[in-house]
């Protein structure tokens, strides 16, 4: 190449000096002169490179390519140039993102990329680096030694690019020393959510047409254990564990349904995973709906299983995320998973890096003081329930993992998404056509229905059999038989609901809803997702745990009541250091959750708890400590202990959530 690269050197503490890479492409015209054969490459000092992820133009087949060993290059053919996004992952764990503009006007075009030694730094040999600092006094944060400091993206995907002139310079670097009142810039998510494909896309049109033509299936149907959208070999799954008992004693189920566990044979599983990857790439909004099963290995579970004992683990707060959590967290950061409705309370999705602003902890959380775990006798958070209903009404594709779909109200996220797969494409806004929705006022009540036929003088409508918006399990959104009404009646025309991609379930056990599924995968979710990632163009090694901010204090764009502010407003200090006074923000669901130990918070009169009378309290308290093992700040609020996930501080720094659950009792603001 005409460029001499310097020799590399290592010390006992890691790489020293400056490494250099060459990014570029070769290009030569095809014999007919209409296209070019080209090779994109990353060359030079690549010894410390772990992998290179290359994102091509979306018109390419498999537009995301991963090179996990030398040579780090890909070969392709095409007629046009475009920007290639490159993600360099180093063996040290650091990540660098850059962009290369494909060029055809030179036979070999390249640029030099310098990589500071801090990015390449390896783990030190025992006894070769300075000793660790002594423990800090109680209530103080432990200073971070320079050789351990990090300024990488909390999600392990991208370094902060704040203040840099070019994304080429964006990388995980050792943070420079800063004054106490100048926290580092907030990390950024790597990708926006995927827009998916429109109804006219040929792949999407083929999938939707197949689903519309395949009604819900009975257990005797030959496709029942494969899915309505499956088009592969029909080989029965093998039985891993046989049972004649129901999956759960606390939920009713059909007589045919047992706790027996199945696993797809390799040929069938490969076909199902390939189809699932295709669905995710064309989906306009993919929502995960998960239950206790994905956390069973580390938390415990209530369902009968041959894999895990019914019951709960001893130390649930320090449980680590499973591979399923890490994989879904990664897909969320990549924009392929738009939302997550989580039945569990364990915070494992966030511990795995899934953004807090995209997860709806519908039944409460161990790590959100404003949304404690909701008892069956309680009521859902004012924000959680409408959010769940919105996802149930708008998801294009739903991924179900680790839940028996035993009749909870939140199961509608899965069932309604499946229902929409039977619908035709939505009519244009304002057009009275099949698929449009109307509201009709009769007898002082508002009825909502879907138009199924339009004739010269009247229309046929299937109205909802219930108009309730309560959060009870008895809520019924089924549509009744068609009713004919005159076009002369006064009704309001609502936007249409388009046919969707339906629901995919990944479980070892069957559920009562299996006949509705677009795809039905039998297996452990960890194993399925390990197969799915390469089908989506990602290496399994790219899925890594996040690195959380080491500070406990930051400027955040929120007001004194925890509400996000607009541009130009002064930012508030959120100080979660040990000993700091804090308070629960307005709008919490402590009373709705009905947990006895918290019922004095927000109460209007004295509450008796275990024989002790507690006076009404507003929700003031203080930070006891930061517990990195449980990834939380431990709080004492009105005499009881609560936890706030460390990820809430990171989300606050980005201004990602609408409302913070906790602020300082008397917050200060930037001058």
C-alpha positions as CSV (number, residue, x, y, z in Angstrom):
1,X,0.0,0.0,0.0
2,X,3.0,2.3,0.3
3,X,2.4,3.0,3.9
4,X,4.8,1.6,6.6
5,X,3.0,0.6,9.8
6,X,5.0,0.9,13.0
7,X,5.9,-2.0,15.1
8,X,3.6,-2.7,18.0
9,X,4.7,-3.1,21.6
10,X,3.2,-4.5,24.8
11,X,3.8,-3.8,28.4
12,X,2.8,-6.1,31.3
13,X,-0.3,-3.8,31.7
14,X,-1.3,-4.1,28.0
15,X,-0.7,-2.5,24.6
16,X,1.4,0.6,24.4
17,X,2.0,3.0,21.4
18,X,-0.4,3.8,18.6
19,X,-1.9,1.2,16.3
20,X,-2.9,2.0,12.8
21,X,-5.6,0.4,10.5
22,X,-6.3,0.9,6.9
23,X,-10.0,1.0,5.8
24,X,-10.7,0.9,2.1
25,X,-11.9,-0.8,-1.0
26,X,-10.6,-2.1,-4.2
27,X,-12.8,-1.9,-7.4
28,X,-12.6,-3.1,-10.9
29,X,-15.3,-3.0,-13.7
30,X,-17.0,-6.1,-14.8
31,X,-16.4,-7.2,-18.4
32,X,-19.7,-5.7,-19.6
33,X,-18.8,-2.4,-17.9
34,X,-22.1,-2.1,-16.2
35,X,-21.0,-3.0,-12.7
36,X,-18.0,-3.3,-10.4
37,X,-16.4,-6.1,-8.5
38,X,-15.3,-4.6,-5.2
39,X,-13.8,-5.7,-1.9
40,X,-14.1,-3.7,1.3
41,X,-11.3,-4.4,3.8
42,X,-9.8,-3.6,7.2
43,X,-6.1,-4.2,7.2
44,X,-3.0,-3.2,9.1
45,X,-2.4,-3.9,12.7
46,X,-5.4,-6.2,13.2
47,X,-3.9,-8.5,15.9
48,X,-6.1,-7.0,18.6
49,X,-9.3,-6.9,16.5
50,X,-12.0,-9.3,17.8
51,X,-14.5,-8.7,15.0
52,X,-15.7,-6.3,12.3
53,X,-19.4,-5.8,11.7
54,X,-20.1,-4.2,8.2
55,X,-23.5,-2.7,7.3
56,X,-24.1,-2.5,3.6
57,X,-26.9,-0.8,1.7
58,X,-30.3,-2.4,2.7
59,X,-30.9,-3.5,-0.9
60,X,-28.1,-6.1,-0.5
61,X,-28.9,-9.7,0.5
62,X,-27.7,-10.1,4.1
63,X,-26.8,-6.4,4.5
64,X,-25.2,-6.9,7.8
65,X,-22.0,-9.0,7.6
66,X,-19.7,-10.0,10.5
67,X,-16.1,-10.9,10.1
68,X,-14.8,-12.6,13.3
69,X,-11.4,-13.6,12.0
70,X,-8.8,-12.3,9.5
71,X,-9.0,-11.4,6.7
72,X,-11.5,-8.7,7.7
73,X,-13.0,-8.1,4.3
74,X,-16.0,-8.8,2.1
75,X,-16.5,-9.2,-1.6
76,X,-19.5,-7.9,-3.5
77,X,-20.7,-6.7,-6.9
78,X,-22.8,-3.6,-7.7
79,X,-23.3,-0.5,-9.7
80,X,-23.6,2.3,-7.1
81,X,-21.6,3.7,-4.2
82,X,-22.9,4.3,-0.7
83,X,-21.7,4.7,2.9
84,X,-20.6,1.5,4.7
85,X,-21.0,1.6,8.4
86,X,-18.2,-0.3,10.2
87,X,-18.2,-1.4,13.9
88,X,-14.8,-2.4,15.1
89,X,-14.8,-4.5,18.3
90,X,-11.4,-5.0,20.0
91,X,-10.3,-7.9,22.2
92,X,-10.1,-5.4,25.1
93,X,-13.9,-5.0,24.9
94,X,-13.7,-1.5,23.4
95,X,-15.7,-0.5,20.4
96,X,-15.1,1.9,17.6
97,X,-17.7,3.0,15.0
98,X,-16.7,4.6,11.7
99,X,-18.0,5.1,8.1
100,X,-16.3,4.3,4.8
101,X,-17.6,5.8,1.6
102,X,-17.4,3.1,-1.1
103,X,-15.4,4.4,-4.1
104,X,-15.2,3.2,-7.7
105,X,-13.0,5.9,-9.2
106,X,-9.8,4.3,-7.9
107,X,-8.6,0.7,-8.1
108,X,-7.6,0.8,-4.4
109,X,-8.8,3.7,-2.2
110,X,-8.1,3.7,1.6
111,X,-7.8,5.9,4.6
112,X,-5.6,5.5,7.7
113,X,-7.4,5.1,11.1
114,X,-5.3,5.7,14.2
115,X,-6.3,3.7,17.3
116,X,-5.0,5.0,20.7
117,X,-3.4,2.4,23.0
118,X,-6.1,3.0,25.6
119,X,-8.6,1.3,23.3
120,X,-6.3,-1.7,22.9
121,X,-5.4,-2.1,26.5
122,X,-5.5,-5.7,27.7
123,X,-6.0,-7.0,31.2
124,X,-2.9,-6.6,33.3
125,X,-0.7,-9.5,34.5
126,X,-1.0,-10.1,38.3
127,X,1.2,-7.8,40.2
128,X,2.4,-5.9,37.2
129,X,0.2,-2.7,37.6
130,X,-0.3,-0.3,40.5
131,X,-2.1,-1.8,43.4
132,X,-5.8,-1.0,43.9
133,X,-6.8,2.0,45.9
134,X,-7.7,1.4,49.6
135,X,-11.5,1.2,50.4
136,X,-13.2,4.6,50.7
137,X,-14.9,5.6,53.9
138,X,-18.5,4.7,54.2
139,X,-20.8,7.0,52.2
140,X,-18.1,7.9,49.7
141,X,-17.6,6.7,46.2
142,X,-14.5,4.6,45.5
143,X,-12.2,6.6,43.1
144,X,-11.6,4.9,39.8
145,X,-7.9,4.2,38.9
146,X,-7.0,5.6,35.6
147,X,-6.1,2.2,34.2
148,X,-9.7,1.0,35.0
149,X,-11.6,4.1,33.9
150,X,-14.0,3.8,30.9
151,X,-15.9,6.3,28.9
152,X,-17.5,3.6,26.6
153,X,-21.2,3.4,25.7
154,X,-23.1,1.9,28.6
155,X,-24.5,-0.7,26.1
156,X,-21.1,-1.8,24.9
157,X,-21.9,-0.8,21.4
158,X,-20.6,2.7,20.7
159,X,-18.4,5.3,22.3
160,X,-19.7,8.8,23.0
161,X,-19.3,11.1,20.0
162,X,-20.2,14.3,21.9
163,X,-17.8,17.1,21.0
164,X,-16.1,15.2,18.2
165,X,-15.9,16.5,14.7
166,X,-16.2,13.1,13.1
167,X,-17.7,9.8,14.0
168,X,-14.3,8.3,12.8
169,X,-12.9,9.5,16.1
170,X,-15.7,8.1,18.2
171,X,-14.4,5.3,20.4
172,X,-14.2,3.9,23.9
173,X,-11.4,6.0,25.5
174,X,-10.2,6.4,29.0
175,X,-12.1,9.3,30.4
176,X,-10.1,12.5,31.1
177,X,-10.1,13.8,34.7
178,X,-13.1,16.0,35.2
179,X,-14.2,18.3,37.9
180,X,-16.9,17.0,40.2
181,X,-19.6,19.3,38.7
182,X,-18.8,18.3,35.1
183,X,-20.1,14.7,34.4
184,X,-19.3,13.0,31.2
185,X,-21.6,13.2,28.2
186,X,-24.5,10.7,28.2
187,X,-24.1,7.5,26.1
188,X,-26.1,7.1,22.9
189,X,-28.0,4.2,21.4
190,X,-26.5,2.8,18.3
191,X,-29.6,2.7,16.1
192,X,-33.1,4.1,15.7
193,X,-35.9,1.6,15.5
194,X,-36.4,-0.2,12.2
195,X,-39.2,1.1,9.9
196,X,-39.7,-2.3,8.4
197,X,-41.5,-2.8,5.1
198,X,-44.7,-1.4,3.6
199,X,-47.7,-3.4,2.5
200,X,-46.5,-3.2,-1.1
201,X,-43.2,-4.9,-0.3
202,X,-43.3,-8.3,-2.2
203,X,-41.9,-10.3,0.8
204,X,-44.3,-8.7,3.2
205,X,-47.2,-9.1,0.8
206,X,-46.5,-12.8,0.4
207,X,-46.3,-13.4,4.2
208,X,-49.5,-11.5,4.9
209,X,-51.4,-13.2,2.2
210,X,-50.4,-16.6,3.5
211,X,-51.5,-15.6,7.1
212,X,-54.9,-14.2,5.9
213,X,-55.5,-17.5,4.1
214,X,-54.7,-19.7,7.1
215,X,-57.4,-19.4,9.9
216,X,-56.7,-20.4,13.5
217,X,-55.9,-24.1,13.9
218,X,-57.2,-26.8,16.2
219,X,-54.7,-29.1,17.9
220,X,-55.4,-31.8,15.3
221,X,-54.3,-29.6,12.4
222,X,-51.0,-30.8,10.8
223,X,-49.5,-27.3,11.1
224,X,-50.5,-26.8,14.7
225,X,-47.0,-27.4,16.1
226,X,-45.4,-25.4,13.4
227,X,-47.4,-22.2,12.9
228,X,-49.7,-20.7,10.3
229,X,-46.9,-18.9,8.5
230,X,-44.5,-21.9,8.5
231,X,-43.5,-23.4,5.1
232,X,-40.9,-26.0,5.9
233,X,-40.5,-29.7,6.7
234,X,-43.3,-31.0,8.9
235,X,-41.3,-33.3,11.2
236,X,-42.8,-33.7,14.7
237,X,-40.7,-32.3,17.7
238,X,-39.2,-34.7,20.1
239,X,-40.5,-35.0,23.7
240,X,-37.9,-33.9,26.3
241,X,-40.1,-34.5,29.3
242,X,-43.6,-35.9,29.5
243,X,-46.3,-34.9,31.9
244,X,-50.1,-35.4,32.2
245,X,-50.5,-32.4,34.5
246,X,-51.4,-28.8,33.6
247,X,-48.6,-26.3,33.2
248,X,-49.8,-24.2,36.1
249,X,-52.1,-24.9,39.0
250,X,-53.2,-21.3,39.3
251,X,-54.4,-20.9,35.7
252,X,-57.1,-22.9,33.9
253,X,-56.4,-24.5,30.6
254,X,-57.9,-26.8,27.9
255,X,-57.9,-30.5,28.7
256,X,-55.5,-31.3,25.9
257,X,-52.8,-29.0,27.3
258,X,-50.2,-30.5,29.6
259,X,-46.8,-29.5,30.9
260,X,-45.0,-31.8,28.5
261,X,-41.9,-30.2,27.0
262,X,-40.9,-30.5,23.3
263,X,-37.9,-29.6,21.2
264,X,-37.9,-29.1,17.4
265,X,-35.6,-31.4,15.4
266,X,-32.6,-29.5,14.0
267,X,-33.9,-29.3,10.4
268,X,-37.3,-27.8,11.5
269,X,-35.7,-25.5,14.0
270,X,-33.3,-24.1,11.3
271,X,-36.3,-23.5,9.0
272,X,-38.3,-21.8,11.7
273,X,-35.4,-19.5,12.8
274,X,-34.8,-18.5,9.2
275,X,-38.4,-17.5,8.8
276,X,-38.4,-15.6,12.2
277,X,-35.4,-13.6,11.0
278,X,-37.3,-12.7,7.8
279,X,-40.3,-11.6,9.9
280,X,-38.1,-9.3,12.1
281,X,-36.5,-7.7,9.1
282,X,-39.8,-6.7,7.6
283,X,-41.6,-5.9,10.8
284,X,-42.7,-2.3,11.4
285,X,-43.0,-2.7,15.1
286,X,-41.8,-5.8,17.0
287,X,-42.8,-6.1,20.7
288,X,-41.5,-8.8,23.0
289,X,-43.9,-10.2,25.6
290,X,-42.1,-12.3,28.2
291,X,-42.9,-14.2,31.4
292,X,-41.1,-16.0,34.2
293,X,-39.7,-18.7,31.9
294,X,-36.8,-16.6,30.5
295,X,-35.6,-16.0,34.1
296,X,-36.3,-19.4,35.5
297,X,-32.6,-20.5,35.5
298,X,-31.6,-17.6,37.7
299,X,-34.8,-16.4,39.5
300,X,-37.1,-19.4,39.7
301,X,-40.6,-20.1,38.3
302,X,-44.2,-21.0,39.2
303,X,-44.9,-23.2,36.2
304,X,-44.4,-27.0,36.3
305,X,-41.3,-27.9,34.3
306,X,-38.9,-30.7,33.6
307,X,-36.1,-28.2,33.3
308,X,-36.4,-26.2,36.6
309,X,-37.9,-26.8,40.0
310,X,-41.0,-24.9,40.9
311,X,-40.0,-22.2,43.4
312,X,-37.7,-19.2,43.7
313,X,-33.9,-18.9,44.1
314,X,-32.3,-17.6,47.3
315,X,-30.8,-14.3,46.2
316,X,-32.9,-13.0,43.4
317,X,-31.7,-9.4,43.5
318,X,-28.2,-10.2,42.4
319,X,-29.2,-12.7,39.7
320,X,-27.4,-12.1,36.4
321,X,-29.3,-11.9,33.0
322,X,-29.5,-15.0,30.9
323,X,-28.4,-15.1,27.3
324,X,-32.0,-14.5,26.3
325,X,-32.0,-11.2,28.2
326,X,-28.7,-10.2,26.6
327,X,-29.8,-11.1,23.1
328,X,-33.1,-9.3,23.3
329,X,-31.3,-6.3,24.9
330,X,-28.9,-6.3,21.9
331,X,-31.7,-6.5,19.4
332,X,-33.4,-3.6,21.2
333,X,-30.3,-1.5,20.9
334,X,-30.0,-2.4,17.2
335,X,-33.6,-1.2,16.7
336,X,-35.0,-4.5,15.7
337,X,-37.0,-4.9,18.9
338,X,-39.1,-1.8,19.3
339,X,-40.7,-2.5,22.7
340,X,-40.9,-5.1,25.5
341,X,-43.9,-5.9,27.8
342,X,-42.3,-7.6,30.8
343,X,-44.4,-9.7,33.2
344,X,-41.5,-10.2,35.5
345,X,-40.2,-7.8,38.1
346,X,-36.6,-8.7,38.1
347,X,-34.9,-5.9,36.0
348,X,-32.9,-8.4,34.1
349,X,-33.7,-6.9,30.7
350,X,-32.3,-3.6,31.8
351,X,-29.3,-5.3,33.4
352,X,-28.7,-6.8,30.0
353,X,-28.8,-3.3,28.4
354,X,-32.3,-3.0,27.1
355,X,-33.3,0.7,27.2
356,X,-35.5,1.6,30.1
357,X,-37.7,3.9,28.0
358,X,-38.7,1.0,25.8
359,X,-39.7,-1.5,28.4
360,X,-43.1,-1.7,30.1
361,X,-42.9,-3.5,33.4
362,X,-46.6,-4.1,33.4
363,X,-46.8,-5.8,36.8
364,X,-44.3,-3.6,38.6
365,X,-40.6,-3.8,39.3
366,X,-38.1,-4.4,42.1
367,X,-36.1,-1.5,40.8
368,X,-38.7,1.3,40.3
369,X,-39.9,2.8,43.6
370,X,-42.7,4.5,41.8
371,X,-44.0,1.2,40.3
372,X,-43.7,-1.5,43.0
373,X,-44.7,-5.1,42.2
374,X,-48.5,-5.1,41.9
375,X,-50.5,-7.6,43.9
376,X,-53.3,-9.5,42.2
377,X,-55.7,-7.4,44.3
378,X,-54.0,-4.2,43.1
379,X,-54.3,-2.0,40.0
380,X,-51.7,-1.3,37.3
381,X,-49.8,1.9,37.0
382,X,-51.6,4.7,35.2
383,X,-48.8,4.8,32.6
384,X,-48.3,1.0,32.3
385,X,-51.8,0.0,31.4
386,X,-52.4,2.4,28.4
387,X,-48.9,1.7,27.2
388,X,-49.7,-2.1,27.2
389,X,-53.0,-1.4,25.4
390,X,-51.2,0.7,22.7
391,X,-48.7,-2.1,22.0
392,X,-51.5,-4.6,21.9
393,X,-53.2,-2.5,19.3
394,X,-50.2,-1.5,17.2
395,X,-47.6,-4.2,17.2
396,X,-46.8,-5.6,13.8
397,X,-45.0,-8.7,15.2
398,X,-45.1,-10.0,18.8
399,X,-42.4,-12.3,20.2
400,X,-43.7,-14.5,23.1
401,X,-41.1,-16.1,25.3
402,X,-41.3,-17.8,28.7
403,X,-45.0,-17.4,29.4
404,X,-47.9,-19.9,29.3
405,X,-50.4,-17.3,28.0
406,X,-52.7,-18.5,30.8
407,X,-55.3,-15.7,30.6
408,X,-53.6,-12.6,32.1
409,X,-55.0,-9.3,30.8
410,X,-51.6,-8.5,29.4
411,X,-51.8,-11.6,27.1
412,X,-53.7,-9.4,24.7
413,X,-50.3,-8.1,23.5
414,X,-49.9,-11.6,21.9
415,X,-53.5,-12.4,21.0
416,X,-54.5,-9.1,19.5
417,X,-51.3,-9.0,17.4
418,X,-52.2,-12.5,16.2
419,X,-55.8,-11.4,15.4
420,X,-54.6,-8.6,13.1
421,X,-52.7,-11.1,11.0
422,X,-56.1,-12.2,9.6
423,X,-57.0,-8.7,8.5
424,X,-56.5,-7.3,5.0
425,X,-54.3,-4.2,4.4
426,X,-55.8,-1.1,5.9
427,X,-57.7,1.3,3.7
428,X,-56.4,4.8,3.1
429,X,-57.2,7.3,6.0
430,X,-60.7,8.7,5.6
431,X,-61.8,5.9,3.2
432,X,-64.9,3.9,4.1
433,X,-63.8,0.4,3.2
434,X,-63.4,-3.0,4.8
435,X,-60.8,-2.8,7.5
436,X,-61.8,0.7,8.6
437,X,-63.0,1.3,12.2
438,X,-66.0,3.4,13.2
439,X,-67.6,4.6,16.4
440,X,-71.3,4.9,16.7
441,X,-73.3,6.6,19.5
442,X,-76.5,4.8,20.5
443,X,-78.5,5.0,23.8
444,X,-75.9,7.2,25.4
445,X,-73.1,4.6,24.7
446,X,-70.3,4.6,22.3
447,X,-69.7,1.4,20.3
448,X,-66.6,0.7,18.3
449,X,-66.5,-1.7,15.4
450,X,-64.6,-2.8,12.3
451,X,-66.2,-2.4,8.9
452,X,-66.4,-5.8,7.1
453,X,-68.5,-4.9,4.0
454,X,-69.5,-1.7,2.2
455,X,-72.7,-1.7,0.1
456,X,-74.6,0.9,-1.8
457,X,-76.8,2.1,1.0
458,X,-75.4,0.5,4.1
459,X,-72.4,-1.1,5.7
460,X,-71.8,-4.2,7.8
461,X,-69.9,-3.8,11.0
462,X,-68.6,-6.1,13.7
463,X,-68.8,-4.3,17.0
464,X,-66.7,-5.0,20.1
465,X,-68.7,-7.1,22.5
466,X,-67.3,-5.0,25.4
467,X,-66.7,-1.3,25.7
468,X,-64.8,-1.6,29.0
469,X,-61.4,0.0,29.4
470,X,-60.8,-1.6,32.8
471,X,-57.8,-3.6,33.6
472,X,-59.7,-6.6,34.9
473,X,-59.0,-10.1,33.5
474,X,-62.7,-10.2,32.3
475,X,-62.1,-7.5,29.7
476,X,-63.4,-8.7,26.3
477,X,-62.3,-7.2,23.0
478,X,-63.9,-9.8,20.8
479,X,-66.0,-8.7,17.8
480,X,-69.6,-9.7,17.6
481,X,-71.5,-10.9,14.5
482,X,-71.8,-8.5,11.6
483,X,-74.5,-5.8,12.0
484,X,-75.9,-3.8,9.1
485,X,-76.3,-0.1,9.6
486,X,-77.3,2.6,7.2
487,X,-74.8,5.0,5.7
488,X,-77.1,7.8,6.7
489,X,-76.4,7.1,10.4
490,X,-74.0,9.5,12.1
491,X,-70.8,7.5,12.8
492,X,-67.2,8.6,13.1
493,X,-64.6,7.0,10.8
494,X,-61.4,6.0,12.5
495,X,-58.0,5.1,10.9
496,X,-57.9,1.5,9.6
497,X,-56.0,-1.3,11.2
498,X,-53.6,-3.0,8.8
499,X,-53.1,-6.7,8.7
500,X,-49.9,-7.6,10.6
501,X,-47.3,-10.4,10.8
502,X,-48.9,-11.9,13.9
503,X,-47.3,-13.6,16.9
504,X,-44.4,-15.9,17.3
505,X,-43.9,-18.1,20.4
506,X,-40.7,-19.7,21.7
507,X,-41.3,-22.2,24.5
508,X,-40.6,-25.7,25.5
509,X,-44.3,-26.2,26.5
510,X,-47.5,-25.7,24.4
511,X,-50.0,-23.0,25.3
512,X,-53.8,-22.6,24.7
513,X,-53.0,-20.0,22.1
514,X,-50.7,-22.1,19.9
515,X,-53.2,-22.4,17.1
516,X,-53.1,-18.6,16.5
517,X,-49.3,-18.4,16.1
518,X,-47.5,-17.3,12.9
519,X,-44.6,-19.5,14.0
520,X,-44.4,-22.0,16.9
521,X,-40.8,-22.8,18.0
522,X,-40.2,-25.5,20.5
523,X,-36.9,-25.1,22.4
524,X,-35.0,-23.1,25.0
525,X,-35.0,-19.4,24.2
526,X,-31.3,-19.2,24.8
527,X,-30.6,-21.8,22.1
528,X,-33.1,-20.3,19.7
529,X,-31.7,-16.8,20.0
530,X,-28.2,-18.1,19.5
531,X,-29.4,-19.4,16.1
532,X,-31.3,-16.2,15.3
533,X,-28.5,-13.7,15.7
534,X,-26.4,-15.0,12.8
535,X,-29.5,-15.1,10.6
536,X,-29.9,-11.4,11.3
537,X,-26.3,-10.8,10.4
538,X,-24.8,-10.6,13.9
539,X,-22.2,-12.7,15.6
540,X,-23.1,-14.2,18.9
541,X,-19.9,-12.8,20.4
542,X,-21.2,-9.2,19.9
543,X,-23.8,-9.8,22.7
544,X,-22.0,-8.5,25.8
545,X,-23.1,-7.1,29.1
546,X,-23.3,-3.3,29.5
547,X,-20.8,-1.1,31.3
548,X,-22.7,1.3,33.6
549,X,-21.6,4.8,34.5
550,X,-19.3,4.8,37.5
551,X,-20.6,8.2,38.8
552,X,-23.7,8.5,41.0
553,X,-24.4,12.1,40.2
554,X,-25.2,13.8,36.9
555,X,-27.0,16.7,35.3
556,X,-30.3,15.6,33.8
557,X,-33.0,17.4,31.7
558,X,-35.8,17.1,34.3
559,X,-37.7,19.4,36.6
560,X,-38.0,19.2,40.4
561,X,-40.9,16.8,40.1
562,X,-39.0,14.4,37.8
563,X,-40.7,15.5,34.5
564,X,-38.6,15.8,31.4
565,X,-38.0,19.4,30.3
566,X,-37.7,20.9,26.9
567,X,-34.8,22.5,25.1
568,X,-33.3,25.5,26.8
569,X,-34.5,24.6,30.3
570,X,-31.9,24.4,33.1
571,X,-30.8,20.9,33.9
572,X,-31.3,19.4,37.3
573,X,-28.7,17.6,39.4
574,X,-29.7,14.0,40.2
575,X,-27.4,13.0,43.1
576,X,-27.7,9.4,44.2
577,X,-24.6,9.3,46.3
578,X,-24.8,7.6,49.7
579,X,-26.5,9.8,52.3
580,X,-28.3,12.1,49.8
581,X,-31.9,12.9,50.6
582,X,-34.4,11.8,47.9
583,X,-38.2,11.6,47.4
584,X,-40.6,9.7,45.3
585,X,-42.1,11.8,42.5
586,X,-45.8,12.4,42.0
587,X,-47.8,10.0,40.0
588,X,-46.4,6.8,41.6
589,X,-48.4,3.6,41.9
590,X,-47.5,2.7,45.5
591,X,-51.2,2.7,46.7
592,X,-52.3,0.9,43.6
593,X,-49.7,-1.9,44.0
594,X,-51.2,-2.7,47.4
595,X,-47.9,-4.0,48.9
596,X,-48.6,-3.9,52.7
597,X,-45.1,-2.7,53.7
598,X,-45.5,0.4,51.5
599,X,-49.1,1.3,52.1
600,X,-48.4,4.2,54.4
601,X,-46.6,6.1,51.5
602,X,-49.3,8.2,49.9
603,X,-52.0,7.1,52.4
604,X,-54.7,9.5,53.6
605,X,-55.0,8.0,57.0
606,X,-52.9,5.9,59.4
607,X,-52.1,2.3,58.3
608,X,-51.6,-0.7,60.5
609,X,-48.9,-3.1,59.3
610,X,-48.2,-6.3,61.3
611,X,-49.7,-4.7,64.3
612,X,-47.7,-1.5,64.0
613,X,-49.5,1.8,63.1
614,X,-47.8,3.9,60.6
615,X,-48.7,7.5,59.9
616,X,-49.3,8.7,56.3
617,X,-46.1,9.7,54.6
618,X,-45.2,11.5,51.4
619,X,-42.3,9.4,50.2
620,X,-39.1,11.1,51.5
621,X,-36.0,9.2,52.3
622,X,-32.3,8.9,51.5
623,X,-29.8,6.9,49.6
624,X,-28.2,4.1,51.7
625,X,-25.6,2.8,49.2
626,X,-24.8,1.9,45.7
627,X,-24.8,-1.9,45.2
628,X,-23.1,-2.8,41.9
629,X,-23.7,-6.5,42.6
630,X,-27.5,-6.0,42.3
631,X,-27.0,-3.0,39.9
632,X,-29.0,-0.7,42.1
633,X,-29.1,2.2,44.5
634,X,-30.4,1.0,47.9
635,X,-32.9,3.6,49.3
636,X,-34.6,4.0,52.6
637,X,-38.0,5.6,52.0
638,X,-40.2,6.4,55.0
639,X,-38.7,3.6,57.0
640,X,-38.8,0.9,54.3
641,X,-36.1,-0.3,51.9
642,X,-36.5,0.2,48.1
643,X,-34.2,-0.1,45.1
644,X,-33.6,2.1,42.1
645,X,-31.8,0.5,39.1
646,X,-28.5,2.1,38.2
647,X,-29.8,2.2,34.6
648,X,-32.3,4.9,35.6
649,X,-29.4,7.3,36.1
650,X,-28.1,6.5,32.6
651,X,-31.6,7.0,31.1
652,X,-32.0,10.3,33.0
653,X,-28.7,11.5,31.5
654,X,-30.1,10.9,28.0
655,X,-33.5,12.4,28.8
656,X,-34.9,9.1,27.6
657,X,-37.9,8.5,30.0
658,X,-40.8,10.9,30.5
659,X,-40.8,10.8,34.3
660,X,-38.2,9.9,36.9
661,X,-39.4,7.8,39.8
662,X,-37.0,9.5,42.3
663,X,-35.4,13.0,42.6
664,X,-33.5,14.7,45.3
665,X,-35.6,16.2,48.1
666,X,-34.4,19.7,47.4
667,X,-32.7,19.4,44.0
668,X,-30.3,22.0,42.7
669,X,-29.9,23.2,39.1
670,X,-27.1,24.2,36.8
671,X,-26.3,27.9,37.0
